Amino acid sequence: MTPAKSLQGSELNGLRVLIVEDSWSVGTGLKALLESWGADVIGLTATTADALRLVSKSPPDVALVDISLRHGERSDELIDELHSQDIRVVVLSGYADVTPGHKKAVALLQKPVREELLLASLRPMMRTE
C-alpha cells in the first residue's frame, strides 16, 4: 500500500472481508488497514484451496484477491467460484493489465494499493439495514 495517512474509525464497520494474497507483508498490511476501518477480516490466506475452505465455513461479504499467487497459481477459478456464490471480489494485481477475464470483479486495484481507492471500492458494499 502506498504511504498515506490512514483513516481510522468505522468506515467499514461490520463488513466481512477475506484476503487472498501470497505476500505476507501485503496481506498483513491490508488486514491491519481494514481492521482500522472497522472491517471484520475473516481470514488471510495465500492459496485458492485455503480461500475456498474459509468461504465454506464463513462466507465473507467481499474478497480481496491477488491475481497471481504462490508457485504460479492464478486465482481466476477462485474469482469465478466466489462470483457464483454472490461474494463480491476486488482483484489486486501488481501487473499493469489484467482486465480481460476479470469482468466478475467489482473493482481492479493496482498494487501498491492506494488506501483511498481501496476504501472507495469497499464503501458501496456496506449493508444498509
Protein Blocks (a to p, Z undefined) as FASTA:
>chain_A
ZZddddedjklgoiacddddfblklmmmmmmmmmmnopacfbdcfbfklmmmmmmmoccf
bdcddfbdgehiafklmmmmmmmnopacddddfbfblmgoplmbgbdcdddddfklmmmm
mmmmpccZZ
